[in-house]
Amino acid sequence: MIRSPYQIGHRVNVLSNGQTALVVGMPEHYSGTSNLLRIKYENSTRYEHMIESQVEMLPIEEQYPKLGGTYTGDNGNG
């Protein structure tokens, strides 16, 4: 399995639809060159597996404090 920069709790942008999601599972082996990430869309109950190349990590300022950012969420964050 290739090493992944993603950790549980990272906020990511899904490139295919522009939505923000949260990584909720450890990266899983998909092929020799990529991993799958289990994500949960913000303000939704929808979960998906995405190939790492289909998401990009949000800037550090937009991550949760435990991961070095300042984002604290909002009341609608489901």
LUMLUMDREN-2810 file (N, C-alpha, C; in Angstrom, 1 decimal):
<atoms>
<atom><aa>M</aa><ch>A</ch><at>N</at><xx>0.8</xx><yy>-1.2</yy><zz>0.0</zz></atom>
<atom><aa>M</aa><ch>A</ch><at>CA</at><xx>0.0</xx><yy>0.0</yy><zz>0.0</zz></atom>
<atom><aa>M</aa><ch>A</ch><at>C</at><xx>0.9</xx><yy>1.2</yy><zz>0.0</zz></atom>
<atom><aa>I</aa><ch>A</ch><at>N</at><xx>0.5</xx><yy>2.2</yy><zz>-0.8</zz></atom>
<atom><aa>I</aa><ch>A</ch><at>CA</at><xx>1.3</xx><yy>3.4</yy><zz>-0.8</zz></atom>
<atom><aa>I</aa><ch>A</ch><at>C</at><xx>0.9</xx><yy>4.3</yy><zz>0.4</zz></atom>
<atom><aa>R</aa><ch>A</ch><at>N</at><xx>1.9</xx><yy>5.1</yy><zz>0.8</zz></atom>
<atom><aa>R</aa><ch>A</ch><at>CA</at><xx>1.7</xx><yy>5.9</yy><zz>2.0</zz></atom>
<atom><aa>R</aa><ch>A</ch><at>C</at><xx>0.7</xx><yy>7.1</yy><zz>1.6</zz></atom>
<atom><aa>S</aa><ch>A</ch><at>N</at><xx>-0.2</xx><yy>7.4</yy><zz>2.6</zz></atom>
<atom><aa>S</aa><ch>A</ch><at>CA</at><xx>-1.2</xx><yy>8.4</yy><zz>2.3</zz></atom>
<atom><aa>S</aa><ch>A</ch><at>C</at><xx>-1.0</xx><yy>9.6</yy><zz>3.3</zz></atom>
<atom><aa>P</aa><ch>A</ch><at>N</at><xx>-1.2</xx><yy>10.8</yy><zz>2.7</zz></atom>
<atom><aa>P</aa><ch>A</ch><at>CA</at><xx>-1.1</xx><yy>12.0</yy><zz>3.6</zz></atom>
<atom><aa>P</aa><ch>A</ch><at>C</at><xx>-2.4</xx><yy>12.2</yy><zz>4.4</zz></atom>
<atom><aa>Y</aa><ch>A</ch><at>N</at><xx>-3.5</xx><yy>11.4</yy><zz>4.1</zz></atom>
<atom><aa>Y</aa><ch>A</ch><at>CA</at><xx>-4.8</xx><yy>11.7</yy><zz>4.7</zz></atom>
<atom><aa>Y</aa><ch>A</ch><at>C</at><xx>-4.9</xx><yy>10.9</yy><zz>6.1</zz></atom>
<atom><aa>Q</aa><ch>A</ch><at>N</at><xx>-5.5</xx><yy>11.6</yy><zz>7.0</zz></atom>
<atom><aa>Q</aa><ch>A</ch><at>CA</at><xx>-5.8</xx><yy>11.0</yy><zz>8.3</zz></atom>
<atom><aa>Q</aa><ch>A</ch><at>C</at><xx>-7.3</xx><yy>11.1</yy><zz>8.6</zz></atom>
<atom><aa>I</aa><ch>A</ch><at>N</at><xx>-7.8</xx><yy>10.3</yy><zz>9.5</zz></atom>
<atom><aa>I</aa><ch>A</ch><at>CA</at><xx>-9.2</xx><yy>10.5</yy><zz>10.0</zz></atom>
<atom><aa>I</aa><ch>A</ch><at>C</at><xx>-9.3</xx><yy>11.9</yy><zz>10.5</zz></atom>
<atom><aa>G</aa><ch>A</ch><at>N</at><xx>-10.3</xx><yy>12.6</yy><zz>10.1</zz></atom>
<atom><aa>G</aa><ch>A</ch><at>CA</at><xx>-10.6</xx><yy>14.0</yy><zz>10.6</zz></atom>
<atom><aa>G</aa><ch>A</ch><at>C</at><xx>-10.2</xx><yy>15.0</yy><zz>9.6</zz></atom>
<atom><aa>H</aa><ch>A</ch><at>N</at><xx>-9.4</xx><yy>14.7</yy><zz>8.6</zz></atom>
<atom><aa>H</aa><ch>A</ch><at>CA</at><xx>-9.1</xx><yy>15.7</yy><zz>7.6</zz></atom>
<atom><aa>H</aa><ch>A</ch><at>C</at><xx>-10.3</xx><yy>16.1</yy><zz>6.8</zz></atom>
<atom><aa>R</aa><ch>A</ch><at>N</at><xx>-10.4</xx><yy>17.4</yy><zz>6.5</zz></atom>
<atom><aa>R</aa><ch>A</ch><at>CA</at><xx>-11.4</xx><yy>18.0</yy><zz>5.6</zz></atom>
<atom><aa>R</aa><ch>A</ch><at>C</at><xx>-10.9</xx><yy>18.0</yy><zz>4.2</zz></atom>
<atom><aa>V</aa><ch>A</ch><at>N</at><xx>-11.7</xx><yy>17.6</yy><zz>3.3</zz></atom>
<atom><aa>V</aa><ch>A</ch><at>CA</at><xx>-11.2</xx><yy>17.5</yy><zz>1.9</zz></atom>
<atom><aa>V</aa><ch>A</ch><at>C</at><xx>-12.3</xx><yy>18.1</yy><zz>1.0</zz></atom>
<atom><aa>N</aa><ch>A</ch><at>N</at><xx>-11.9</xx><yy>18.5</yy><zz>-0.2</zz></atom>
<atom><aa>N</aa><ch>A</ch><at>CA</at><xx>-12.8</xx><yy>19.0</yy><zz>-1.3</zz></atom>
<atom><aa>N</aa><ch>A</ch><at>C</at><xx>-12.8</xx><yy>17.8</yy><zz>-2.3</zz></atom>
<atom><aa>V</aa><ch>A</ch><at>N</at><xx>-14.1</xx><yy>17.4</yy><zz>-2.6</zz></atom>
<atom><aa>V</aa><ch>A</ch><at>CA</at><xx>-14.3</xx><yy>16.4</yy><zz>-3.6</zz></atom>
<atom><aa>V</aa><ch>A</ch><at>C</at><xx>-14.3</xx><yy>17.0</yy><zz>-5.0</zz></atom>
<atom><aa>L</aa><ch>A</ch><at>N</at><xx>-13.3</xx><yy>16.7</yy><zz>-5.8</zz></atom>
<atom><aa>L</aa><ch>A</ch><at>CA</at><xx>-13.2</xx><yy>17.4</yy><zz>-7.1</zz></atom>
<atom><aa>L</aa><ch>A</ch><at>C</at><xx>-14.3</xx><yy>17.2</yy><zz>-8.1</zz></atom>
<atom><aa>S</aa><ch>A</ch><at>N</at><xx>-15.0</xx><yy>16.0</yy><zz>-8.0</zz></atom>
<atom><aa>S</aa><ch>A</ch><at>CA</at><xx>-16.1</xx><yy>15.8</yy><zz>-9.0</zz></atom>
<atom><aa>S</aa><ch>A</ch><at>C</at><xx>-17.3</xx><yy>16.6</yy><zz>-8.8</zz></atom>
<atom><aa>N</aa><ch>A</ch><at>N</at><xx>-17.6</xx><yy>17.0</yy><zz>-7.5</zz></atom>
<atom><aa>N</aa><ch>A</ch><at>CA</at><xx>-18.8</xx><yy>17.8</yy><zz>-7.3</zz></atom>
<atom><aa>N</aa><ch>A</ch><at>C</at><xx>-18.6</xx><yy>19.1</yy><zz>-6.5</zz></atom>
<atom><aa>G</aa><ch>A</ch><at>N</at><xx>-17.4</xx><yy>19.4</yy><zz>-6.0</zz></atom>
<atom><aa>G</aa><ch>A</ch><at>CA</at><xx>-17.0</xx><yy>20.6</yy><zz>-5.3</zz></atom>
<atom><aa>G</aa><ch>A</ch><at>C</at><xx>-17.5</xx><yy>20.6</yy><zz>-3.9</zz></atom>
<atom><aa>Q</aa><ch>A</ch><at>N</at><xx>-18.0</xx><yy>19.5</yy><zz>-3.3</zz></atom>
<atom><aa>Q</aa><ch>A</ch><at>CA</at><xx>-18.5</xx><yy>19.5</yy><zz>-2.0</zz></atom>
<atom><aa>Q</aa><ch>A</ch><at>C</at><xx>-17.3</xx><yy>19.2</yy><zz>-1.0</zz></atom>
<atom><aa>T</aa><ch>A</ch><at>N</at><xx>-17.6</xx><yy>19.7</yy><zz>0.3</zz></atom>
<atom><aa>T</aa><ch>A</ch><at>CA</at><xx>-16.6</xx><yy>19.4</yy><zz>1.3</zz></atom>
<atom><aa>T</aa><ch>A</ch><at>C</at><xx>-17.0</xx><yy>18.2</yy><zz>2.1</zz></atom>
<atom><aa>A</aa><ch>A</ch><at>N</at><xx>-16.0</xx><yy>17.4</yy><zz>2.4</zz></atom>
<atom><aa>A</aa><ch>A</ch><at>CA</at><xx>-16.2</xx><yy>16.1</yy><zz>3.1</zz></atom>
<atom><aa>A</aa><ch>A</ch><at>C</at><xx>-15.2</xx><yy>15.9</yy><zz>4.2</zz></atom>
<atom><aa>L</aa><ch>A</ch><at>N</at><xx>-15.4</xx><yy>14.9</yy><zz>5.0</zz></atom>
<atom><aa>L</aa><ch>A</ch><at>CA</at><xx>-14.6</xx><yy>14.6</yy><zz>6.2</zz></atom>
<atom><aa>L</aa><ch>A</ch><at>C</at><xx>-14.1</xx><yy>13.2</yy><zz>6.0</zz></atom>
<atom><aa>V</aa><ch>A</ch><at>N</at><xx>-12.8</xx><yy>13.0</yy><zz>6.1</zz></atom>
<atom><aa>V</aa><ch>A</ch><at>CA</at><xx>-12.2</xx><yy>11.6</yy><zz>6.1</zz></atom>
<atom><aa>V</aa><ch>A</ch><at>C</at><xx>-12.6</xx><yy>10.9</yy><zz>7.3</zz></atom>
<atom><aa>V</aa><ch>A</ch><at>N</at><xx>-13.3</xx><yy>9.7</yy><zz>7.2</zz></atom>
<atom><aa>V</aa><ch>A</ch><at>CA</at><xx>-13.8</xx><yy>9.0</yy><zz>8.4</zz></atom>
<atom><aa>V</aa><ch>A</ch><at>C</at><xx>-13.3</xx><yy>7.6</yy><zz>8.5</zz></atom>
<atom><aa>G</aa><ch>A</ch><at>N</at><xx>-12.4</xx><yy>7.2</yy><zz>7.7</zz></atom>
<atom><aa>G</aa><ch>A</ch><at>CA</at><xx>-11.7</xx><yy>5.9</yy><zz>7.7</zz></atom>
<atom><aa>G</aa><ch>A</ch><at>C</at><xx>-10.3</xx><yy>6.0</yy><zz>7.3</zz></atom>
<atom><aa>M</aa><ch>A</ch><at>N</at><xx>-9.6</xx><yy>5.0</yy><zz>7.7</zz></atom>
<atom><aa>M</aa><ch>A</ch><at>CA</at><xx>-8.2</xx><yy>4.9</yy><zz>7.3</zz></atom>
<atom><aa>M</aa><ch>A</ch><at>C</at><xx>-8.1</xx><yy>4.6</yy><zz>5.8</zz></atom>
<atom><aa>P</aa><ch>A</ch><at>N</at><xx>-7.1</xx><yy>5.1</yy><zz>5.1</zz></atom>
<atom><aa>P</aa><ch>A</ch><at>CA</at><xx>-7.0</xx><yy>4.8</yy><zz>3.7</zz></atom>
<atom><aa>P</aa><ch>A</ch><at>C</at><xx>-6.9</xx><yy>3.3</yy><zz>3.5</zz></atom>
<atom><aa>E</aa><ch>A</ch><at>N</at><xx>-7.6</xx><yy>2.8</yy><zz>2.5</zz></atom>
<atom><aa>E</aa><ch>A</ch><at>CA</at><xx>-7.6</xx><yy>1.3</yy><zz>2.2</zz></atom>
<atom><aa>E</aa><ch>A</ch><at>C</at><xx>-6.9</xx><yy>1.1</yy><zz>0.8</zz></atom>
<atom><aa>H</aa><ch>A</ch><at>N</at><xx>-6.2</xx><yy>0.0</yy><zz>0.7</zz></atom>
<atom><aa>H</aa><ch>A</ch><at>CA</at><xx>-5.5</xx><yy>-0.3</yy><zz>-0.5</zz></atom>
<atom><aa>H</aa><ch>A</ch><at>C</at><xx>-6.5</xx><yy>-0.5</yy><zz>-1.7</zz></atom>
<atom><aa>Y</aa><ch>A</ch><at>N</at><xx>-6.2</xx><yy>0.1</yy><zz>-2.8</zz></atom>
<atom><aa>Y</aa><ch>A</ch><at>CA</at><xx>-7.1</xx><yy>0.0</yy><zz>-4.0</zz></atom>
<atom><aa>Y</aa><ch>A</ch><at>C</at><xx>-6.3</xx><yy>-0.7</yy><zz>-5.2</zz></atom>
<atom><aa>S</aa><ch>A</ch><at>N</at><xx>-5.2</xx><yy>-0.1</yy><zz>-5.4</zz></atom>
<atom><aa>S</aa><ch>A</ch><at>CA</at><xx>-4.3</xx><yy>-0.7</yy><zz>-6.5</zz></atom>
<atom><aa>S</aa><ch>A</ch><at>C</at><xx>-2.9</xx><yy>-0.4</yy><zz>-6.1</zz></atom>
<atom><aa>G</aa><ch>A</ch><at>N</at><xx>-2.0</xx><yy>-0.7</yy><zz>-7.0</zz></atom>
<atom><aa>G</aa><ch>A</ch><at>CA</at><xx>-0.6</xx><yy>-0.5</yy><zz>-6.7</zz></atom>
<atom><aa>G</aa><ch>A</ch><at>C</at><xx>-0.2</xx><yy>1.0</yy><zz>-6.5</zz></atom>
<atom><aa>T</aa><ch>A</ch><at>N</at><xx>-1.0</xx><yy>1.8</yy><zz>-7.1</zz></atom>
<atom><aa>T</aa><ch>A</ch><at>CA</at><xx>-0.6</xx><yy>3.3</yy><zz>-7.1</zz></atom>
<atom><aa>T</aa><ch>A</ch><at>C</at><xx>-1.7</xx><yy>4.2</yy><zz>-6.4</zz></atom>
<atom><aa>S</aa><ch>A</ch><at>N</at><xx>-2.7</xx><yy>3.6</yy><zz>-5.9</zz></atom>
<atom><aa>S</aa><ch>A</ch><at>CA</at><xx>-3.7</xx><yy>4.5</yy><zz>-5.2</zz></atom>
<atom><aa>S</aa><ch>A</ch><at>C</at><xx>-4.4</xx><yy>3.8</yy><zz>-4.1</zz></atom>
<atom><aa>N</aa><ch>A</ch><at>N</at><xx>-5.0</xx><yy>4.6</yy><zz>-3.2</zz></atom>
<atom><aa>N</aa><ch>A</ch><at>CA</at><xx>-5.8</xx><yy>4.1</yy><zz>-2.1</zz></atom>
<atom><aa>N</aa><ch>A</ch><at>C</at><xx>-7.2</xx><yy>4.7</yy><zz>-2.2</zz></atom>
<atom><aa>L</aa><ch>A</ch><at>N</at><xx>-8.1</xx><yy>4.0</yy><zz>-1.4</zz></atom>
<atom><aa>L</aa><ch>A</ch><at>CA</at><xx>-9.5</xx><yy>4.5</yy><zz>-1.3</zz></atom>
<atom><aa>L</aa><ch>A</ch><at>C</at><xx>-9.6</xx><yy>5.2</yy><zz>0.1</zz></atom>
<atom><aa>L</aa><ch>A</ch><at>N</at><xx>-10.4</xx><yy>6.3</yy><zz>0.1</zz></atom>
<atom><aa>L</aa><ch>A</ch><at>CA</at><xx>-10.7</xx><yy>7.0</yy><zz>1.3</zz></atom>
<atom><aa>L</aa><ch>A</ch><at>C</at><xx>-12.2</xx><yy>6.9</yy><zz>1.6</zz></atom>
<atom><aa>R</aa><ch>A</ch><at>N</at><xx>-12.6</xx><yy>6.6</yy><zz>2.8</zz></atom>
<atom><aa>R</aa><ch>A</ch><at>CA</at><xx>-14.0</xx><yy>6.6</yy><zz>3.2</zz></atom>
<atom><aa>R</aa><ch>A</ch><at>C</at><xx>-14.2</xx><yy>8.1</yy><zz>3.7</zz></atom>
<atom><aa>I</aa><ch>A</ch><at>N</at><xx>-15.2</xx><yy>8.7</yy><zz>3.0</zz></atom>
<atom><aa>I</aa><ch>A</ch><at>CA</at><xx>-15.5</xx><yy>10.1</yy><zz>3.4</zz></atom>
<atom><aa>I</aa><ch>A</ch><at>C</at><xx>-17.0</xx><yy>10.2</yy><zz>3.8</zz></atom>
<atom><aa>K</aa><ch>A</ch><at>N</at><xx>-17.3</xx><yy>11.3</yy><zz>4.5</zz></atom>
<atom><aa>K</aa><ch>A</ch><at>CA</at><xx>-18.7</xx><yy>11.7</yy><zz>4.8</zz></atom>
<atom><aa>K</aa><ch>A</ch><at>C</at><xx>-18.8</xx><yy>13.1</yy><zz>4.4</zz></atom>
<atom><aa>Y</aa><ch>A</ch><at>N</at><xx>-19.8</xx><yy>13.4</yy><zz>3.6</zz></atom>
<atom><aa>Y</aa><ch>A</ch><at>CA</at><xx>-20.1</xx><yy>14.8</yy><zz>3.1</zz></atom>
<atom><aa>Y</aa><ch>A</ch><at>C</at><xx>-20.6</xx><yy>15.6</yy><zz>4.3</zz></atom>
<atom><aa>E</aa><ch>A</ch><at>N</at><xx>-20.1</xx><yy>16.9</yy><zz>4.4</zz></atom>
<atom><aa>E</aa><ch>A</ch><at>CA</at><xx>-20.6</xx><yy>17.8</yy><zz>5.4</zz></atom>
<atom><aa>E</aa><ch>A</ch><at>C</at><xx>-22.1</xx><yy>18.1</yy><zz>5.1</zz></atom>
<atom><aa>N</aa><ch>A</ch><at>N</at><xx>-22.8</xx><yy>18.3</yy><zz>6.2</zz></atom>
<atom><aa>N</aa><ch>A</ch><at>CA</at><xx>-24.2</xx><yy>18.7</yy><zz>6.1</zz></atom>
<atom><aa>N</aa><ch>A</ch><at>C</at><xx>-25.0</xx><yy>17.6</yy><zz>5.3</zz></atom>
<atom><aa>S</aa><ch>A</ch><at>N</at><xx>-24.6</xx><yy>16.4</yy><zz>5.5</zz></atom>
<atom><aa>S</aa><ch>A</ch><at>CA</at><xx>-25.3</xx><yy>15.3</yy><zz>4.8</zz></atom>
<atom><aa>S</aa><ch>A</ch><at>C</at><xx>-25.1</xx><yy>14.0</yy><zz>5.6</zz></atom>
<atom><aa>T</aa><ch>A</ch><at>N</at><xx>-25.9</xx><yy>13.0</yy><zz>5.4</zz></atom>
<atom><aa>T</aa><ch>A</ch><at>CA</at><xx>-25.7</xx><yy>11.7</yy><zz>6.0</zz></atom>
<atom><aa>T</aa><ch>A</ch><at>C</at><xx>-25.0</xx><yy>10.7</yy><zz>5.0</zz></atom>
<atom><aa>R</aa><ch>A</ch><at>N</at><xx>-24.5</xx><yy>11.2</yy><zz>3.9</zz></atom>
<atom><aa>R</aa><ch>A</ch><at>CA</at><xx>-24.0</xx><yy>10.4</yy><zz>2.8</zz></atom>
<atom><aa>R</aa><ch>A</ch><at>C</at><xx>-22.5</xx><yy>10.1</yy><zz>3.0</zz></atom>
<atom><aa>Y</aa><ch>A</ch><at>N</at><xx>-22.2</xx><yy>8.8</yy><zz>2.9</zz></atom>
<atom><aa>Y</aa><ch>A</ch><at>CA</at><xx>-20.8</xx><yy>8.3</yy><zz>2.9</zz></atom>
<atom><aa>Y</aa><ch>A</ch><at>C</at><xx>-20.4</xx><yy>7.7</yy><zz>1.6</zz></atom>
<atom><aa>E</aa><ch>A</ch><at>N</at><xx>-19.2</xx><yy>7.8</yy><zz>1.2</zz></atom>
<atom><aa>E</aa><ch>A</ch><at>CA</at><xx>-18.7</xx><yy>7.2</yy><zz>0.0</zz></atom>
<atom><aa>E</aa><ch>A</ch><at>C</at><xx>-17.2</xx><yy>6.8</yy><zz>0.1</zz></atom>
<atom><aa>H</aa><ch>A</ch><at>N</at><xx>-16.8</xx><yy>6.0</yy><zz>-0.8</zz></atom>
<atom><aa>H</aa><ch>A</ch><at>CA</at><xx>-15.4</xx><yy>5.7</yy><zz>-0.9</zz></atom>
<atom><aa>H</aa><ch>A</ch><at>C</at><xx>-14.9</xx><yy>6.4</yy><zz>-2.2</zz></atom>
<atom><aa>M</aa><ch>A</ch><at>N</at><xx>-13.8</xx><yy>7.1</yy><zz>-2.0</zz></atom>
<atom><aa>M</aa><ch>A</ch><at>CA</at><xx>-13.2</xx><yy>7.9</yy><zz>-3.2</zz></atom>
<atom><aa>M</aa><ch>A</ch><at>C</at><xx>-11.8</xx><yy>7.5</yy><zz>-3.3</zz></atom>
<atom><aa>I</aa><ch>A</ch><at>N</at><xx>-11.3</xx><yy>7.5</yy><zz>-4.6</zz></atom>
<atom><aa>I</aa><ch>A</ch><at>CA</at><xx>-9.9</xx><yy>7.3</yy><zz>-4.8</zz></atom>
<atom><aa>I</aa><ch>A</ch><at>C</at><xx>-9.2</xx><yy>8.6</yy><zz>-4.4</zz></atom>
<atom><aa>E</aa><ch>A</ch><at>N</at><xx>-8.0</xx><yy>8.5</yy><zz>-3.8</zz></atom>
<atom><aa>E</aa><ch>A</ch><at>CA</at><xx>-7.3</xx><yy>9.7</yy><zz>-3.3</zz></atom>
<atom><aa>E</aa><ch>A</ch><at>C</at><xx>-7.1</xx><yy>10.8</yy><zz>-4.3</zz></atom>
<atom><aa>S</aa><ch>A</ch><at>N</at><xx>-6.9</xx><yy>10.4</yy><zz>-5.6</zz></atom>
<atom><aa>S</aa><ch>A</ch><at>CA</at><xx>-6.7</xx><yy>11.5</yy><zz>-6.6</zz></atom>
<atom><aa>S</aa><ch>A</ch><at>C</at><xx>-8.0</xx><yy>12.2</yy><zz>-6.9</zz></atom>
<atom><aa>Q</aa><ch>A</ch><at>N</at><xx>-9.1</xx><yy>11.8</yy><zz>-6.4</zz></atom>
<atom><aa>Q</aa><ch>A</ch><at>CA</at><xx>-10.4</xx><yy>12.5</yy><zz>-6.7</zz></atom>
<atom><aa>Q</aa><ch>A</ch><at>C</at><xx>-10.8</xx><yy>13.5</yy><zz>-5.6</zz></atom>
<atom><aa>V</aa><ch>A</ch><at>N</at><xx>-9.9</xx><yy>13.6</yy><zz>-4.6</zz></atom>
<atom><aa>V</aa><ch>A</ch><at>CA</at><xx>-10.1</xx><yy>14.6</yy><zz>-3.5</zz></atom>
<atom><aa>V</aa><ch>A</ch><at>C</at><xx>-8.8</xx><yy>15.4</yy><zz>-3.3</zz></atom>
<atom><aa>E</aa><ch>A</ch><at>N</at><xx>-9.0</xx><yy>16.6</yy><zz>-2.8</zz></atom>
<atom><aa>E</aa><ch>A</ch><at>CA</at><xx>-7.8</xx><yy>17.4</yy><zz>-2.4</zz></atom>
<atom><aa>E</aa><ch>A</ch><at>C</at><xx>-8.0</xx><yy>17.9</yy><zz>-1.0</zz></atom>
<atom><aa>M</aa><ch>A</ch><at>N</at><xx>-7.0</xx><yy>17.9</yy><zz>-0.2</zz></atom>
<atom><aa>M</aa><ch>A</ch><at>CA</at><xx>-7.0</xx><yy>18.4</yy><zz>1.2</zz></atom>
<atom><aa>M</aa><ch>A</ch><at>C</at><xx>-7.3</xx><yy>19.9</yy><zz>1.3</zz></atom>
<atom><aa>L</aa><ch>A</ch><at>N</at><xx>-8.1</xx><yy>20.3</yy><zz>2.1</zz></atom>
<atom><aa>L</aa><ch>A</ch><at>CA</at><xx>-8.3</xx><yy>21.8</yy><zz>2.3</zz></atom>
<atom><aa>L</aa><ch>A</ch><at>C</at><xx>-7.1</xx><yy>22.3</yy><zz>3.0</zz></atom>
<atom><aa>P</aa><ch>A</ch><at>N</at><xx>-6.9</xx><yy>23.6</yy><zz>2.9</zz></atom>
<atom><aa>P</aa><ch>A</ch><at>CA</at><xx>-5.7</xx><yy>24.3</yy><zz>3.5</zz></atom>
<atom><aa>P</aa><ch>A</ch><at>C</at><xx>-5.7</xx><yy>24.0</yy><zz>5.0</zz></atom>
<atom><aa>I</aa><ch>A</ch><at>N</at><xx>-4.6</xx><yy>24.1</yy><zz>5.6</zz></atom>
<atom><aa>I</aa><ch>A</ch><at>CA</at><xx>-4.5</xx><yy>23.8</yy><zz>7.1</zz></atom>
<atom><aa>I</aa><ch>A</ch><at>C</at><xx>-5.4</xx><yy>24.7</yy><zz>7.9</zz></atom>
<atom><aa>E</aa><ch>A</ch><at>N</at><xx>-5.6</xx><yy>26.0</yy><zz>7.5</zz></atom>
<atom><aa>E</aa><ch>A</ch><at>CA</at><xx>-6.5</xx><yy>26.9</yy><zz>8.2</zz></atom>
<atom><aa>E</aa><ch>A</ch><at>C</at><xx>-7.9</xx><yy>26.4</yy><zz>8.3</zz></atom>
<atom><aa>E</aa><ch>A</ch><at>N</at><xx>-8.3</xx><yy>25.5</yy><zz>7.3</zz></atom>
<atom><aa>E</aa><ch>A</ch><at>CA</at><xx>-9.7</xx><yy>25.0</yy><zz>7.3</zz></atom>
<atom><aa>E</aa><ch>A</ch><at>C</at><xx>-9.8</xx><yy>23.6</yy><zz>7.9</zz></atom>
<atom><aa>Q</aa><ch>A</ch><at>N</at><xx>-8.8</xx><yy>23.2</yy><zz>8.5</zz></atom>
<atom><aa>Q</aa><ch>A</ch><at>CA</at><xx>-8.8</xx><yy>21.9</yy><zz>9.2</zz></atom>
<atom><aa>Q</aa><ch>A</ch><at>C</at><xx>-9.2</xx><yy>22.1</yy><zz>10.7</zz></atom>
<atom><aa>Y</aa><ch>A</ch><at>N</at><xx>-9.6</xx><yy>21.0</yy><zz>11.3</zz></atom>
<atom><aa>Y</aa><ch>A</ch><at>CA</at><xx>-10.0</xx><yy>21.1</yy><zz>12.7</zz></atom>
<atom><aa>Y</aa><ch>A</ch><at>C</at><xx>-8.8</xx><yy>21.3</yy><zz>13.6</zz></atom>
<atom><aa>P</aa><ch>A</ch><at>N</at><xx>-8.9</xx><yy>21.9</yy><zz>14.8</zz></atom>
<atom><aa>P</aa><ch>A</ch><at>CA</at><xx>-7.8</xx><yy>22.3</yy><zz>15.7</zz></atom>
<atom><aa>P</aa><ch>A</ch><at>C</at><xx>-6.9</xx><yy>21.1</yy><zz>16.0</zz></atom>
<atom><aa>K</aa><ch>A</ch><at>N</at><xx>-7.4</xx><yy>19.9</yy><zz>16.2</zz></atom>
<atom><aa>K</aa><ch>A</ch><at>CA</at><xx>-6.5</xx><yy>18.7</yy><zz>16.5</zz></atom>
<atom><aa>K</aa><ch>A</ch><at>C</at><xx>-5.6</xx><yy>18.4</yy><zz>15.3</zz></atom>
<atom><aa>L</aa><ch>A</ch><at>N</at><xx>-5.9</xx><yy>18.9</yy><zz>14.1</zz></atom>
<atom><aa>L</aa><ch>A</ch><at>CA</at><xx>-5.0</xx><yy>18.7</yy><zz>13.0</zz></atom>
<atom><aa>L</aa><ch>A</ch><at>C</at><xx>-4.3</xx><yy>20.0</yy><zz>12.6</zz></atom>
<atom><aa>G</aa><ch>A</ch><at>N</at><xx>-4.2</xx><yy>20.9</yy><zz>13.5</zz></atom>
<atom><aa>G</aa><ch>A</ch><at>CA</at><xx>-3.5</xx><yy>22.1</yy><zz>13.2</zz></atom>
<atom><aa>G</aa><ch>A</ch><at>C</at><xx>-4.2</xx><yy>23.3</yy><zz>12.7</zz></atom>
<atom><aa>G</aa><ch>A</ch><at>N</at><xx>-5.5</xx><yy>23.2</yy><zz>12.5</zz></atom>
<atom><aa>G</aa><ch>A</ch><at>CA</at><xx>-6.3</xx><yy>24.3</yy><zz>11.9</zz></atom>
<atom><aa>G</aa><ch>A</ch><at>C</at><xx>-7.1</xx><yy>25.1</yy><zz>12.9</zz></atom>
<atom><aa>T</aa><ch>A</ch><at>N</at><xx>-8.0</xx><yy>25.9</yy><zz>12.4</zz></atom>
<atom><aa>T</aa><ch>A</ch><at>CA</at><xx>-8.8</xx><yy>26.7</yy><zz>13.2</zz></atom>
<atom><aa>T</aa><ch>A</ch><at>C</at><xx>-10.3</xx><yy>26.5</yy><zz>13.0</zz></atom>
<atom><aa>Y</aa><ch>A</ch><at>N</at><xx>-10.7</xx><yy>25.6</yy><zz>12.1</zz></atom>
<atom><aa>Y</aa><ch>A</ch><at>CA</at><xx>-12.1</xx><yy>25.4</yy><zz>11.8</zz></atom>
<atom><aa>Y</aa><ch>A</ch><at>C</at><xx>-12.8</xx><yy>24.7</yy><zz>13.0</zz></atom>
<atom><aa>T</aa><ch>A</ch><at>N</at><xx>-13.9</xx><yy>25.3</yy><zz>13.4</zz></atom>
<atom><aa>T</aa><ch>A</ch><at>CA</at><xx>-14.7</xx><yy>24.7</yy><zz>14.5</zz></atom>
<atom><aa>T</aa><ch>A</ch><at>C</at><xx>-16.1</xx><yy>24.2</yy><zz>14.1</zz></atom>
<atom><aa>G</aa><ch>A</ch><at>N</at><xx>-16.4</xx><yy>24.3</yy><zz>12.8</zz></atom>
<atom><aa>G</aa><ch>A</ch><at>CA</at><xx>-17.7</xx><yy>23.8</yy><zz>12.4</zz></atom>
<atom><aa>G</aa><ch>A</ch><at>C</at><xx>-18.7</xx><yy>24.9</yy><zz>12.5</zz></atom>
<atom><aa>D</aa><ch>A</ch><at>N</at><xx>-20.0</xx><yy>24.5</yy><zz>12.2</zz></atom>
<atom><aa>D</aa><ch>A</ch><at>CA</at><xx>-21.1</xx><yy>25.4</yy><zz>12.4</zz></atom>
<atom><aa>D</aa><ch>A</ch><at>C</at><xx>-22.3</xx><yy>24.5</yy><zz>12.9</zz></atom>
<atom><aa>N</aa><ch>A</ch><at>N</at><xx>-23.4</xx><yy>25.1</yy><zz>13.2</zz></atom>
<atom><aa>N</aa><ch>A</ch><at>CA</at><xx>-24.5</xx><yy>24.4</yy><zz>13.7</zz></atom>
<atom><aa>N</aa><ch>A</ch><at>C</at><xx>-25.1</xx><yy>23.4</yy><zz>12.8</zz></atom>
<atom><aa>G</aa><ch>A</ch><at>N</at><xx>-25.0</xx><yy>23.7</yy><zz>11.5</zz></atom>
<atom><aa>G</aa><ch>A</ch><at>CA</at><xx>-25.6</xx><yy>22.8</yy><zz>10.5</zz></atom>
<atom><aa>G</aa><ch>A</ch><at>C</at><xx>-24.7</xx><yy>21.6</yy><zz>10.0</zz></atom>
<atom><aa>N</aa><ch>A</ch><at>N</at><xx>-23.5</xx><yy>21.5</yy><zz>10.7</zz></atom>
<atom><aa>N</aa><ch>A</ch><at>CA</at><xx>-22.5</xx><yy>20.5</yy><zz>10.2</zz></atom>
<atom><aa>N</aa><ch>A</ch><at>C</at><xx>-23.0</xx><yy>19.1</yy><zz>10.7</zz></atom>
<atom><aa>G</aa><ch>A</ch><at>N</at><xx>-23.5</xx><yy>18.3</yy><zz>9.8</zz></atom>
<atom><aa>G</aa><ch>A</ch><at>CA</at><xx>-24.1</xx><yy>17.0</yy><zz>10.2</zz></atom>
<atom><aa>G</aa><ch>A</ch><at>C</at><xx>-23.2</xx><yy>15.9</yy><zz>10.0</zz></atom>
</atoms>
